Amino acid sequence: MMPGRMLALVLFTLFAAGVRAETHDGDMGFFEQSFGNLQEEAASAKEAGKKGVLIMFEQADCPWCAKMKATVLNQKPVQDYYGKYFRAIQVDIKGDNPLVDFGGKQMTEKDFAFAERARATPVFAFFGTDGKLITRYTGATKDPQEFLWLGEFVVDGHYKNETFTAYKRGRMAGK
């Protein structure tokens, strides 16, 4: 191989490795390690002074889940905000992994997802530290800002008085 071509190949390889190091999967820095016990997740969130547990219901080959991980969940401001207020975990809607729900009942991930009416993915379900569902959002958000607004919607208690759509309209109007 000619020296110029070899140098180009080495530089390309280094550049490609550098690009991969700067971007990462949404799992890194967003989701907590979970052992499948949602009662423990809620207790850990409460002990840490967080608002609750955020569960992303997902499934393999879900393009919208992949979009969220690649363009939203991997963003540092999103990771910082959600990490401050929630224990974020993943549940596979078709998964056979064992899980203990917020009430202490043992089941599989898919049975829990079915019980929580998570059929399309992704579904972002926010649970309080008492294990009660606060609100849910189905689908991918448009961008990181919209996902941050979703977090604010829950953290600031707007879900008690209005829909997320109304809250988002207000935010877009500068309110």
CNS distance restraints for C-alpha pairs under 8 A (distance, minus, plus):
assign (resid   1 and name CA) (resid   5 and name CA) 6.65 0.50 0.50
assign (resid   1 and name CA) (resid   6 and name CA) 6.34 0.50 0.50
assign (resid   2 and name CA) (resid   6 and name CA) 6.16 0.50 0.50
assign (resid   3 and name CA) (resid   7 and name CA) 6.06 0.50 0.50
assign (resid   4 and name CA) (resid   8 and name CA) 6.16 0.50 0.50
assign (resid   5 and name CA) (resid   9 and name CA) 6.12 0.50 0.50
assign (resid   6 and name CA) (resid  10 and name CA) 6.17 0.50 0.50
assign (resid   7 and name CA) (resid  11 and name CA) 6.07 0.50 0.50
assign (resid   8 and name CA) (resid  12 and name CA) 5.99 0.50 0.50
assign (resid   9 and name CA) (resid  13 and name CA) 6.10 0.50 0.50
assign (resid  10 and name CA) (resid  14 and name CA) 6.17 0.50 0.50
assign (resid  11 and name CA) (resid  15 and name CA) 5.98 0.50 0.50
assign (resid  12 and name CA) (resid  16 and name CA) 6.01 0.50 0.50
assign (resid  13 and name CA) (resid  17 and name CA) 6.14 0.50 0.50
assign (resid  14 and name CA) (resid  18 and name CA) 6.11 0.50 0.50
assign (resid  15 and name CA) (resid  19 and name CA) 6.20 0.50 0.50
assign (resid  16 and name CA) (resid  20 and name CA) 6.33 0.50 0.50
assign (resid  17 and name CA) (resid  21 and name CA) 6.28 0.50 0.50
assign (resid  18 and name CA) (resid  22 and name CA) 6.38 0.50 0.50
assign (resid  19 and name CA) (resid  23 and name CA) 6.42 0.50 0.50
assign (resid  20 and name CA) (resid  24 and name CA) 6.81 0.50 0.50
assign (resid  23 and name CA) (resid  74 and name CA) 7.78 0.50 0.50
assign (resid  24 and name CA) (resid  28 and name CA) 6.79 0.50 0.50
assign (resid  24 and name CA) (resid  70 and name CA) 7.59 0.50 0.50
assign (resid  24 and name CA) (resid  74 and name CA) 6.47 0.50 0.50
assign (resid  25 and name CA) (resid  69 and name CA) 6.05 0.50 0.50
assign (resid  25 and name CA) (resid  70 and name CA) 6.04 0.50 0.50
assign (resid  25 and name CA) (resid  74 and name CA) 6.13 0.50 0.50
assign (resid  26 and name CA) (resid  30 and name CA) 6.29 0.50 0.50
assign (resid  26 and name CA) (resid  31 and name CA) 7.95 0.50 0.50
assign (resid  26 and name CA) (resid  68 and name CA) 7.47 0.50 0.50
assign (resid  26 and name CA) (resid  69 and name CA) 3.97 0.50 0.50
assign (resid  26 and name CA) (resid  70 and name CA) 5.88 0.50 0.50
assign (resid  26 and name CA) (resid  71 and name CA) 7.95 0.50 0.50
assign (resid  26 and name CA) (resid  72 and name CA) 7.41 0.50 0.50
assign (resid  26 and name CA) (resid  73 and name CA) 4.66 0.50 0.50
assign (resid  26 and name CA) (resid  74 and name CA) 4.12 0.50 0.50
assign (resid  26 and name CA) (resid  75 and name CA) 7.85 0.50 0.50
assign (resid  27 and name CA) (resid  31 and name CA) 5.45 0.50 0.50
assign (resid  27 and name CA) (resid  69 and name CA) 6.85 0.50 0.50
assign (resid  27 and name CA) (resid  73 and name CA) 7.41 0.50 0.50
assign (resid  27 and name CA) (resid  74 and name CA) 7.33 0.50 0.50
assign (resid  28 and name CA) (resid  74 and name CA) 7.10 0.50 0.50
assign (resid  29 and name CA) (resid  74 and name CA) 7.20 0.50 0.50
assign (resid  29 and name CA) (resid  79 and name CA) 6.12 0.50 0.50
assign (resid  30 and name CA) (resid  73 and name CA) 6.24 0.50 0.50
assign (resid  30 and name CA) (resid  74 and name CA) 7.02 0.50 0.50
assign (resid  30 and name CA) (resid  78 and name CA) 7.98 0.50 0.50
assign (resid  30 and name CA) (resid  79 and name CA) 5.06 0.50 0.50
assign (resid  30 and name CA) (resid  82 and name CA) 7.55 0.50 0.50
assign (resid  30 and name CA) (resid  83 and name CA) 6.91 0.50 0.50
assign (resid  30 and name CA) (resid  88 and name CA) 6.80 0.50 0.50
assign (resid  31 and name CA) (resid  87 and name CA) 7.45 0.50 0.50
assign (resid  31 and name CA) (resid  88 and name CA) 4.91 0.50 0.50
assign (resid  31 and name CA) (resid  89 and name CA) 5.16 0.50 0.50
assign (resid  31 and name CA) (resid  90 and name CA) 7.12 0.50 0.50
assign (resid  32 and name CA) (resid  87 and name CA) 6.36 0.50 0.50
assign (resid  32 and name CA) (resid  88 and name CA) 5.67 0.50 0.50
assign (resid  32 and name CA) (resid  89 and name CA) 5.62 0.50 0.50
assign (resid  33 and name CA) (resid  89 and name CA) 7.20 0.50 0.50
assign (resid  34 and name CA) (resid  41 and name CA) 7.61 0.50 0.50
assign (resid  34 and name CA) (resid  89 and name CA) 6.55 0.50 0.50
assign (resid  35 and name CA) (resid  99 and name CA) 7.97 0.50 0.50
assign (resid  36 and name CA) (resid  97 and name CA) 7.99 0.50 0.50
assign (resid  36 and name CA) (resid  98 and name CA) 6.65 0.50 0.50
assign (resid  36 and name CA) (resid  99 and name CA) 4.52 0.50 0.50
assign (resid  36 and name CA) (resid 100 and name CA) 6.11 0.50 0.50
assign (resid  37 and name CA) (resid  41 and name CA) 6.39 0.50 0.50
assign (resid  37 and name CA) (resid  99 and name CA) 5.74 0.50 0.50
assign (resid  37 and name CA) (resid 100 and name CA) 4.58 0.50 0.50
assign (resid  37 and name CA) (resid 101 and name CA) 6.52 0.50 0.50
assign (resid  37 and name CA) (resid 102 and name CA) 7.76 0.50 0.50
assign (resid  38 and name CA) (resid  42 and name CA) 6.12 0.50 0.50
assign (resid  38 and name CA) (resid  99 and name CA) 7.46 0.50 0.50
assign (resid  38 and name CA) (resid 100 and name CA) 5.82 0.50 0.50
assign (resid  38 and name CA) (resid 101 and name CA) 5.20 0.50 0.50
assign (resid  38 and name CA) (resid 102 and name CA) 5.08 0.50 0.50
assign (resid  38 and name CA) (resid 131 and name CA) 7.90 0.50 0.50
assign (resid  39 and name CA) (resid  43 and name CA) 6.22 0.50 0.50
assign (resid  39 and name CA) (resid 100 and name CA) 7.15 0.50 0.50
assign (resid  39 and name CA) (resid 101 and name CA) 6.56 0.50 0.50
assign (resid  39 and name CA) (resid 102 and name CA) 4.71 0.50 0.50
assign (resid  39 and name CA) (resid 103 and name CA) 7.01 0.50 0.50
assign (resid  39 and name CA) (resid 104 and name CA) 6.65 0.50 0.50
assign (resid  39 and name CA) (resid 131 and name CA) 7.22 0.50 0.50
assign (resid  40 and name CA) (resid  44 and name CA) 5.98 0.50 0.50
assign (resid  41 and name CA) (resid  45 and name CA) 6.16 0.50 0.50
assign (resid  41 and name CA) (resid  53 and name CA) 6.88 0.50 0.50
assign (resid  41 and name CA) (resid  87 and name CA) 7.05 0.50 0.50
assign (resid  42 and name CA) (resid  46 and name CA) 6.16 0.50 0.50
assign (resid  42 and name CA) (resid  52 and name CA) 6.20 0.50 0.50
assign (resid  42 and name CA) (resid  53 and name CA) 6.13 0.50 0.50
assign (resid  42 and name CA) (resid  87 and name CA) 7.98 0.50 0.50
assign (resid  42 and name CA) (resid 102 and name CA) 7.70 0.50 0.50
assign (resid  42 and name CA) (resid 128 and name CA) 7.33 0.50 0.50
assign (resid  42 and name CA) (resid 129 and name CA) 4.68 0.50 0.50
assign (resid  42 and name CA) (resid 130 and name CA) 6.75 0.50 0.50
assign (resid  42 and name CA) (resid 131 and name CA) 6.36 0.50 0.50
assign (resid  43 and name CA) (resid  47 and name CA) 6.06 0.50 0.50
assign (resid  43 and name CA) (resid 129 and name CA) 6.53 0.50 0.50
assign (resid  44 and name CA) (resid  48 and name CA) 6.14 0.50 0.50
assign (resid  44 and name CA) (resid  87 and name CA) 8.00 0.50 0.50
assign (resid  45 and name CA) (resid  49 and name CA) 6.29 0.50 0.50
assign (resid  45 and name CA) (resid  50 and name CA) 5.03 0.50 0.50
assign (resid  45 and name CA) (resid  51 and name CA) 6.98 0.50 0.50
assign (resid  45 and name CA) (resid  52 and name CA) 5.56 0.50 0.50
assign (resid  45 and name CA) (resid  53 and name CA) 6.70 0.50 0.50
assign (resid  45 and name CA) (resid  86 and name CA) 6.66 0.50 0.50
assign (resid  45 and name CA) (resid  87 and name CA) 5.93 0.50 0.50
assign (resid  45 and name CA) (resid 129 and name CA) 6.38 0.50 0.50
assign (resid  46 and name CA) (resid  50 and name CA) 5.64 0.50 0.50
assign (resid  46 and name CA) (resid  51 and name CA) 7.14 0.50 0.50
assign (resid  46 and name CA) (resid  52 and name CA) 6.86 0.50 0.50
assign (resid  46 and name CA) (resid 129 and name CA) 5.54 0.50 0.50
assign (resid  49 and name CA) (resid  85 and name CA) 7.76 0.50 0.50
assign (resid  50 and name CA) (resid  84 and name CA) 6.78 0.50 0.50
assign (resid  50 and name CA) (resid  85 and name CA) 4.56 0.50 0.50
assign (resid  50 and name CA) (resid  86 and name CA) 5.50 0.50 0.50
assign (resid  50 and name CA) (resid  87 and name CA) 7.56 0.50 0.50
assign (resid  50 and name CA) (resid 129 and name CA) 7.90 0.50 0.50
assign (resid  51 and name CA) (resid  85 and name CA) 5.35 0.50 0.50
assign (resid  51 and name CA) (resid  86 and name CA) 5.86 0.50 0.50
assign (resid  51 and name CA) (resid 128 and name CA) 6.10 0.50 0.50
assign (resid  51 and name CA) (resid 129 and name CA) 6.51 0.50 0.50
assign (resid  51 and name CA) (resid 155 and name CA) 6.78 0.50 0.50
assign (resid  52 and name CA) (resid  85 and name CA) 7.05 0.50 0.50
assign (resid  52 and name CA) (resid  86 and name CA) 5.15 0.50 0.50
assign (resid  52 and name CA) (resid  87 and name CA) 6.50 0.50 0.50
assign (resid  52 and name CA) (resid 126 and name CA) 7.01 0.50 0.50
assign (resid  52 and name CA) (resid 127 and name CA) 5.51 0.50 0.50
assign (resid  52 and name CA) (resid 128 and name CA) 4.27 0.50 0.50
assign (resid  52 and name CA) (resid 129 and name CA) 4.58 0.50 0.50
assign (resid  52 and name CA) (resid 130 and name CA) 7.99 0.50 0.50
assign (resid  52 and name CA) (resid 131 and name CA) 7.92 0.50 0.50
assign (resid  53 and name CA) (resid  86 and name CA) 5.19 0.50 0.50
assign (resid  53 and name CA) (resid  87 and name CA) 4.74 0.50 0.50
assign (resid  53 and name CA) (resid  88 and name CA) 5.87 0.50 0.50
assign (resid  53 and name CA) (resid  89 and name CA) 7.57 0.50 0.50
assign (resid  53 and name CA) (resid 126 and name CA) 5.92 0.50 0.50
assign (resid  53 and name CA) (resid 127 and name CA) 5.11 0.50 0.50
assign (resid  53 and name CA) (resid 128 and name CA) 6.35 0.50 0.50
assign (resid  53 and name CA) (resid 129 and name CA) 6.88 0.50 0.50
assign (resid  54 and name CA) (resid  86 and name CA) 6.00 0.50 0.50
assign (resid  54 and name CA) (resid  87 and name CA) 6.00 0.50 0.50
assign (resid  54 and name CA) (resid  88 and name CA) 4.60 0.50 0.50
assign (resid  54 and name CA) (resid  89 and name CA) 6.35 0.50 0.50
assign (resid  54 and name CA) (resid 124 and name CA) 6.67 0.50 0.50
assign (resid  54 and name CA) (resid 125 and name CA) 5.70 0.50 0.50
assign (resid  54 and name CA) (resid 126 and name CA) 4.59 0.50 0.50
assign (resid  54 and name CA) (resid 127 and name CA) 6.26 0.50 0.50
assign (resid  55 and name CA) (resid  88 and name CA) 5.81 0.50 0.50
assign (resid  55 and name CA) (resid  89 and name CA) 5.05 0.50 0.50
assign (resid  55 and name CA) (resid  90 and name CA) 5.56 0.50 0.50
assign (resid  55 and name CA) (resid  91 and name CA) 6.72 0.50 0.50
assign (resid  55 and name CA) (resid 123 and name CA) 7.85 0.50 0.50
assign (resid  55 and name CA) (resid 124 and name CA) 5.70 0.50 0.50
assign (resid  55 and name CA) (resid 125 and name CA) 5.20 0.50 0.50
assign (resid  55 and name CA) (resid 126 and name CA) 6.49 0.50 0.50
assign (resid  55 and name CA) (resid 127 and name CA) 7.92 0.50 0.50
assign (resid  56 and name CA) (resid  88 and name CA) 7.46 0.50 0.50
assign (resid  56 and name CA) (resid  89 and name CA) 6.31 0.50 0.50
assign (resid  56 and name CA) (resid  90 and name CA) 4.84 0.50 0.50
assign (resid  56 and name CA) (resid  91 and name CA) 6.18 0.50 0.50
assign (resid  56 and name CA) (resid 122 and name CA) 6.43 0.50 0.50
assign (resid  56 and name CA) (resid 123 and name CA) 5.67 0.50 0.50
assign (resid  56 and name CA) (resid 124 and name CA) 4.67 0.50 0.50
assign (resid  56 and name CA) (resid 125 and name CA) 6.54 0.50 0.50
assign (resid  57 and name CA) (resid  90 and name CA) 5.98 0.50 0.50
assign (resid  57 and name CA) (resid  91 and name CA) 4.84 0.50 0.50
assign (resid  57 and name CA) (resid  92 and name CA) 5.84 0.50 0.50
assign (resid  57 and name CA) (resid  93 and name CA) 6.08 0.50 0.50
assign (resid  57 and name CA) (resid 113 and name CA) 7.09 0.50 0.50
assign (resid  57 and name CA) (resid 118 and name CA) 6.67 0.50 0.50
assign (resid  57 and name CA) (resid 121 and name CA) 6.30 0.50 0.50
assign (resid  57 and name CA) (resid 122 and name CA) 5.52 0.50 0.50
assign (resid  57 and name CA) (resid 123 and name CA) 5.04 0.50 0.50
assign (resid  57 and name CA) (resid 124 and name CA) 6.42 0.50 0.50
assign (resid  57 and name CA) (resid 125 and name CA) 7.73 0.50 0.50
assign (resid  58 and name CA) (resid  62 and name CA) 7.13 0.50 0.50
assign (resid  58 and name CA) (resid  65 and name CA) 6.37 0.50 0.50
assign (resid  58 and name CA) (resid  90 and name CA) 7.03 0.50 0.50
assign (resid  58 and name CA) (resid  91 and name CA) 6.18 0.50 0.50
assign (resid  58 and name CA) (resid  92 and name CA) 5.06 0.50 0.50
assign (resid  58 and name CA) (resid  93 and name CA) 5.93 0.50 0.50
assign (resid  58 and name CA) (resid 121 and name CA) 5.20 0.50 0.50
assign (resid  58 and name CA) (resid 122 and name CA) 5.03 0.50 0.50
assign (resid  58 and name CA) (resid 123 and name CA) 6.97 0.50 0.50
assign (resid  59 and name CA) (resid  65 and name CA) 7.69 0.50 0.50
assign (resid  59 and name CA) (resid  92 and name CA) 5.16 0.50 0.50
assign (resid  59 and name CA) (resid  93 and name CA) 5.82 0.50 0.50
assign (resid  59 and name CA) (resid  94 and name CA) 6.54 0.50 0.50
assign (resid  59 and name CA) (resid 121 and name CA) 6.83 0.50 0.50
assign (resid  59 and name CA) (resid 122 and name CA) 7.83 0.50 0.50
assign (resid  60 and name CA) (resid  92 and name CA) 7.82 0.50 0.50
assign (resid  61 and name CA) (resid  66 and name CA) 7.82 0.50 0.50
assign (resid  62 and name CA) (resid  66 and name CA) 6.34 0.50 0.50
assign (resid  62 and name CA) (resid 121 and name CA) 6.86 0.50 0.50
assign (resid  62 and name CA) (resid 122 and name CA) 7.75 0.50 0.50
assign (resid  63 and name CA) (resid  67 and name CA) 6.10 0.50 0.50
assign (resid  64 and name CA) (resid  68 and name CA) 6.19 0.50 0.50
assign (resid  64 and name CA) (resid 121 and name CA) 7.17 0.50 0.50
assign (resid  64 and name CA) (resid 122 and name CA) 6.58 0.50 0.50
assign (resid  64 and name CA) (resid 139 and name CA) 6.95 0.50 0.50
assign (resid  64 and name CA) (resid 140 and name CA) 5.75 0.50 0.50
assign (resid  65 and name CA) (resid  69 and name CA) 6.29 0.50 0.50
assign (resid  65 and name CA) (resid 121 and name CA) 6.76 0.50 0.50
assign (resid  65 and name CA) (resid 122 and name CA) 5.46 0.50 0.50
assign (resid  65 and name CA) (resid 140 and name CA) 7.12 0.50 0.50
assign (resid  66 and name CA) (resid  70 and name CA) 6.01 0.50 0.50
assign (resid  67 and name CA) (resid  71 and name CA) 5.84 0.50 0.50
assign (resid  67 and name CA) (resid  72 and name CA) 7.58 0.50 0.50
assign (resid  67 and name CA) (resid 140 and name CA) 7.42 0.50 0.50
assign (resid  68 and name CA) (resid  72 and name CA) 5.04 0.50 0.50
assign (resid  68 and name CA) (resid  73 and name CA) 5.89 0.50 0.50
assign (resid  68 and name CA) (resid 140 and name CA) 6.07 0.50 0.50
assign (resid  68 and name CA) (resid 141 and name CA) 7.43 0.50 0.50
assign (resid  69 and name CA) (resid  73 and name CA) 4.82 0.50 0.50
assign (resid  69 and name CA) (resid  74 and name CA) 5.95 0.50 0.50
assign (resid  70 and name CA) (resid  74 and name CA) 6.17 0.50 0.50
assign (resid  71 and name CA) (resid  75 and name CA) 7.17 0.50 0.50
assign (resid  71 and name CA) (resid 143 and name CA) 7.21 0.50 0.50
assign (resid  71 and name CA) (resid 144 and name CA) 7.32 0.50 0.50
assign (resid  72 and name CA) (resid  78 and name CA) 7.10 0.50 0.50
assign (resid  72 and name CA) (resid 143 and name CA) 6.19 0.50 0.50
assign (resid  72 and name CA) (resid 144 and name CA) 4.75 0.50 0.50
assign (resid  72 and name CA) (resid 147 and name CA) 7.46 0.50 0.50
assign (resid  73 and name CA) (resid  78 and name CA) 6.28 0.50 0.50
assign (resid  73 and name CA) (resid  79 and name CA) 6.55 0.50 0.50
assign (resid  73 and name CA) (resid 144 and name CA) 7.60 0.50 0.50
assign (resid  74 and name CA) (resid  78 and name CA) 7.48 0.50 0.50
assign (resid  74 and name CA) (resid  79 and name CA) 6.98 0.50 0.50
assign (resid  75 and name CA) (resid  79 and name CA) 6.23 0.50 0.50
assign (resid  75 and name CA) (resid 144 and name CA) 7.30 0.50 0.50
assign (resid  76 and name CA) (resid  80 and name CA) 5.92 0.50 0.50
assign (resid  77 and name CA) (resid  81 and name CA) 6.05 0.50 0.50
assign (resid  78 and name CA) (resid  82 and name CA) 6.03 0.50 0.50
assign (resid  78 and name CA) (resid 144 and name CA) 6.73 0.50 0.50
assign (resid  78 and name CA) (resid 147 and name CA) 7.59 0.50 0.50
assign (resid  78 and name CA) (resid 148 and name CA) 6.30 0.50 0.50
assign (resid  79 and name CA) (resid  83 and name CA) 5.68 0.50 0.50
assign (resid  80 and name CA) (resid  84 and name CA) 6.16 0.50 0.50
assign (resid  81 and name CA) (resid  85 and name CA) 6.67 0.50 0.50
assign (resid  81 and name CA) (resid 148 and name CA) 7.51 0.50 0.50
assign (resid  81 and name CA) (resid 151 and name CA) 7.90 0.50 0.50
assign (resid  82 and name CA) (resid  86 and name CA) 5.49 0.50 0.50
assign (resid  82 and name CA) (resid  87 and name CA) 7.77 0.50 0.50
assign (resid  82 and name CA) (resid  88 and name CA) 7.56 0.50 0.50
assign (resid  82 and name CA) (resid 151 and name CA) 6.99 0.50 0.50
assign (resid  83 and name CA) (resid  87 and name CA) 6.61 0.50 0.50
assign (resid  83 and name CA) (resid  88 and name CA) 7.46 0.50 0.50
assign (resid  85 and name CA) (resid 155 and name CA) 7.33 0.50 0.50
assign (resid  91 and name CA) (resid  95 and name CA) 7.51 0.50 0.50
assign (resid  91 and name CA) (resid 109 and name CA) 6.08 0.50 0.50
assign (resid  91 and name CA) (resid 113 and name CA) 7.49 0.50 0.50
assign (resid  92 and name CA) (resid 109 and name CA) 6.05 0.50 0.50
assign (resid  92 and name CA) (resid 110 and name CA) 6.58 0.50 0.50
assign (resid  92 and name CA) (resid 113 and name CA) 7.71 0.50 0.50
assign (resid  93 and name CA) (resid 109 and name CA) 6.18 0.50 0.50
assign (resid  93 and name CA) (resid 110 and name CA) 4.52 0.50 0.50
assign (resid  93 and name CA) (resid 111 and name CA) 7.87 0.50 0.50
assign (resid  93 and name CA) (resid 112 and name CA) 7.95 0.50 0.50
assign (resid  93 and name CA) (resid 113 and name CA) 5.27 0.50 0.50
assign (resid  93 and name CA) (resid 114 and name CA) 7.39 0.50 0.50
assign (resid  93 and name CA) (resid 118 and name CA) 7.05 0.50 0.50
assign (resid  93 and name CA) (resid 119 and name CA) 7.11 0.50 0.50
assign (resid  94 and name CA) (resid 109 and name CA) 6.97 0.50 0.50
assign (resid  94 and name CA) (resid 110 and name CA) 4.73 0.50 0.50
assign (resid  95 and name CA) (resid 108 and name CA) 6.83 0.50 0.50
assign (resid  95 and name CA) (resid 109 and name CA) 5.13 0.50 0.50
assign (resid  95 and name CA) (resid 110 and name CA) 5.14 0.50 0.50
assign (resid  96 and name CA) (resid 108 and name CA) 5.18 0.50 0.50
assign (resid  96 and name CA) (resid 109 and name CA) 5.86 0.50 0.50
assign (resid  96 and name CA) (resid 110 and name CA) 6.40 0.50 0.50
assign (resid  97 and name CA) (resid 108 and name CA) 5.41 0.50 0.50
assign (resid  97 and name CA) (resid 109 and name CA) 5.75 0.50 0.50
assign (resid  98 and name CA) (resid 106 and name CA) 7.00 0.50 0.50
assign (resid  98 and name CA) (resid 107 and name CA) 5.74 0.50 0.50
assign (resid  98 and name CA) (resid 108 and name CA) 4.46 0.50 0.50
assign (resid  98 and name CA) (resid 109 and name CA) 6.29 0.50 0.50
assign (resid  99 and name CA) (resid 106 and name CA) 5.76 0.50 0.50
assign (resid  99 and name CA) (resid 107 and name CA) 5.37 0.50 0.50
assign (resid  99 and name CA) (resid 108 and name CA) 5.34 0.50 0.50
assign (resid  99 and name CA) (resid 109 and name CA) 5.87 0.50 0.50
assign (resid  99 and name CA) (resid 112 and name CA) 7.77 0.50 0.50
assign (resid 100 and name CA) (resid 104 and name CA) 5.50 0.50 0.50
assign (resid 100 and name CA) (resid 105 and name CA) 5.38 0.50 0.50
assign (resid 100 and name CA) (resid 106 and name CA) 4.45 0.50 0.50
assign (resid 100 and name CA) (resid 107 and name CA) 6.26 0.50 0.50
assign (resid 101 and name CA) (resid 105 and name CA) 5.41 0.50 0.50
assign (resid 101 and name CA) (resid 106 and name CA) 6.50 0.50 0.50
assign (resid 101 and name CA) (resid 107 and name CA) 7.46 0.50 0.50
assign (resid 101 and name CA) (resid 112 and name CA) 7.09 0.50 0.50
assign (resid 102 and name CA) (resid 131 and name CA) 5.18 0.50 0.50
assign (resid 102 and name CA) (resid 132 and name CA) 7.92 0.50 0.50
assign (resid 103 and name CA) (resid 131 and name CA) 7.54 0.50 0.50
assign (resid 107 and name CA) (resid 111 and name CA) 6.14 0.50 0.50
assign (resid 107 and name CA) (resid 112 and name CA) 6.65 0.50 0.50
assign (resid 108 and name CA) (resid 112 and name CA) 6.31 0.50 0.50
assign (resid 109 and name CA) (resid 113 and name CA) 6.09 0.50 0.50
assign (resid 110 and name CA) (resid 114 and name CA) 6.06 0.50 0.50
assign (resid 111 and name CA) (resid 115 and name CA) 6.14 0.50 0.50
assign (resid 112 and name CA) (resid 116 and name CA) 6.18 0.50 0.50
assign (resid 113 and name CA) (resid 117 and name CA) 6.16 0.50 0.50
assign (resid 113 and name CA) (resid 118 and name CA) 5.11 0.50 0.50
assign (resid 113 and name CA) (resid 119 and name CA) 7.29 0.50 0.50
assign (resid 114 and name CA) (resid 118 and name CA) 5.84 0.50 0.50
assign (resid 114 and name CA) (resid 119 and name CA) 6.85 0.50 0.50
assign (resid 118 and name CA) (resid 123 and name CA) 6.33 0.50 0.50
assign (resid 120 and name CA) (resid 138 and name CA) 7.36 0.50 0.50
assign (resid 120 and name CA) (resid 139 and name CA) 7.73 0.50 0.50
assign (resid 121 and name CA) (resid 138 and name CA) 6.86 0.50 0.50
assign (resid 121 and name CA) (resid 139 and name CA) 6.21 0.50 0.50
assign (resid 122 and name CA) (resid 138 and name CA) 6.03 0.50 0.50
assign (resid 122 and name CA) (resid 139 and name CA) 5.15 0.50 0.50
assign (resid 122 and name CA) (resid 140 and name CA) 6.62 0.50 0.50
assign (resid 123 and name CA) (resid 136 and name CA) 6.84 0.50 0.50
assign (resid 123 and name CA) (resid 137 and name CA) 5.70 0.50 0.50
assign (resid 123 and name CA) (resid 138 and name CA) 4.35 0.50 0.50
assign (resid 123 and name CA) (resid 139 and name CA) 6.01 0.50 0.50
assign (resid 124 and name CA) (resid 136 and name CA) 5.48 0.50 0.50
assign (resid 124 and name CA) (resid 137 and name CA) 5.10 0.50 0.50
assign (resid 124 and name CA) (resid 138 and name CA) 6.29 0.50 0.50
assign (resid 124 and name CA) (resid 139 and name CA) 7.98 0.50 0.50
assign (resid 125 and name CA) (resid 133 and name CA) 7.12 0.50 0.50
assign (resid 125 and name CA) (resid 134 and name CA) 7.65 0.50 0.50
assign (resid 125 and name CA) (resid 135 and name CA) 6.07 0.50 0.50
assign (resid 125 and name CA) (resid 136 and name CA) 4.26 0.50 0.50
assign (resid 125 and name CA) (resid 137 and name CA) 6.49 0.50 0.50
assign (resid 126 and name CA) (resid 133 and name CA) 5.99 0.50 0.50
assign (resid 126 and name CA) (resid 134 and name CA) 5.41 0.50 0.50
assign (resid 126 and name CA) (resid 135 and name CA) 5.45 0.50 0.50
assign (resid 126 and name CA) (resid 136 and name CA) 6.00 0.50 0.50
assign (resid 126 and name CA) (resid 154 and name CA) 7.82 0.50 0.50
assign (resid 127 and name CA) (resid 131 and name CA) 5.49 0.50 0.50
assign (resid 127 and name CA) (resid 132 and name CA) 5.32 0.50 0.50
assign (resid 127 and name CA) (resid 133 and name CA) 4.36 0.50 0.50
assign (resid 127 and name CA) (resid 134 and name CA) 5.23 0.50 0.50
assign (resid 127 and name CA) (resid 135 and name CA) 7.34 0.50 0.50
assign (resid 128 and name CA) (resid 132 and name CA) 5.48 0.50 0.50
assign (resid 128 and name CA) (resid 133 and name CA) 6.45 0.50 0.50
assign (resid 128 and name CA) (resid 134 and name CA) 6.24 0.50 0.50
assign (resid 134 and name CA) (resid 154 and name CA) 7.66 0.50 0.50
assign (resid 134 and name CA) (resid 159 and name CA) 7.84 0.50 0.50
assign (resid 135 and name CA) (resid 154 and name CA) 7.63 0.50 0.50
assign (resid 135 and name CA) (resid 159 and name CA) 7.17 0.50 0.50
assign (resid 141 and name CA) (resid 146 and name CA) 5.98 0.50 0.50
assign (resid 141 and name CA) (resid 147 and name CA) 5.89 0.50 0.50
assign (resid 142 and name CA) (resid 146 and name CA) 6.27 0.50 0.50
assign (resid 142 and name CA) (resid 147 and name CA) 7.86 0.50 0.50
assign (resid 143 and name CA) (resid 147 and name CA) 6.62 0.50 0.50
assign (resid 144 and name CA) (resid 148 and name CA) 6.18 0.50 0.50
assign (resid 145 and name CA) (resid 149 and name CA) 6.24 0.50 0.50
assign (resid 146 and name CA) (resid 150 and name CA) 6.29 0.50 0.50
assign (resid 146 and name CA) (resid 168 and name CA) 7.59 0.50 0.50
assign (resid 147 and name CA) (resid 151 and name CA) 6.45 0.50 0.50
assign (resid 148 and name CA) (resid 152 and name CA) 6.28 0.50 0.50
assign (resid 149 and name CA) (resid 153 and name CA) 5.94 0.50 0.50
assign (resid 149 and name CA) (resid 168 and name CA) 6.94 0.50 0.50
assign (resid 149 and name CA) (resid 171 and name CA) 7.86 0.50 0.50
assign (resid 150 and name CA) (resid 154 and name CA) 6.58 0.50 0.50
assign (resid 150 and name CA) (resid 164 and name CA) 7.06 0.50 0.50
assign (resid 151 and name CA) (resid 155 and name CA) 6.03 0.50 0.50
assign (resid 152 and name CA) (resid 156 and name CA) 5.57 0.50 0.50
assign (resid 152 and name CA) (resid 157 and name CA) 7.95 0.50 0.50
assign (resid 152 and name CA) (resid 158 and name CA) 7.97 0.50 0.50
assign (resid 153 and name CA) (resid 157 and name CA) 6.17 0.50 0.50
assign (resid 153 and name CA) (resid 158 and name CA) 5.04 0.50 0.50
assign (resid 153 and name CA) (resid 159 and name CA) 6.04 0.50 0.50
assign (resid 153 and name CA) (resid 164 and name CA) 6.78 0.50 0.50
assign (resid 153 and name CA) (resid 167 and name CA) 7.08 0.50 0.50
assign (resid 154 and name CA) (resid 158 and name CA) 6.28 0.50 0.50
assign (resid 154 and name CA) (resid 159 and name CA) 5.98 0.50 0.50
assign (resid 157 and name CA) (resid 161 and name CA) 7.97 0.50 0.50
assign (resid 158 and name CA) (resid 162 and name CA) 6.10 0.50 0.50
assign (resid 158 and name CA) (resid 163 and name CA) 7.86 0.50 0.50
assign (resid 158 and name CA) (resid 167 and name CA) 7.35 0.50 0.50
assign (resid 159 and name CA) (resid 163 and name CA) 6.13 0.50 0.50
assign (resid 159 and name CA) (resid 164 and name CA) 6.90 0.50 0.50
assign (resid 162 and name CA) (resid 166 and name CA) 6.31 0.50 0.50
assign (resid 162 and name CA) (resid 167 and name CA) 6.67 0.50 0.50
assign (resid 163 and name CA) (resid 167 and name CA) 6.30 0.50 0.50
assign (resid 164 and name CA) (resid 168 and name CA) 5.91 0.50 0.50
assign (resid 165 and name CA) (resid 169 and name CA) 6.18 0.50 0.50
assign (resid 166 and name CA) (resid 170 and name CA) 6.33 0.50 0.50
assign (resid 167 and name CA) (resid 171 and name CA) 6.31 0.50 0.50
assign (resid 168 and name CA) (resid 172 and name CA) 6.08 0.50 0.50
assign (resid 169 and name CA) (resid 173 and name CA) 6.17 0.50 0.50
assign (resid 170 and name CA) (resid 174 and name CA) 6.37 0.50 0.50
assign (resid 170 and name CA) (resid 175 and name CA) 5.21 0.50 0.50
assign (resid 171 and name CA) (resid 175 and name CA) 5.23 0.50 0.50
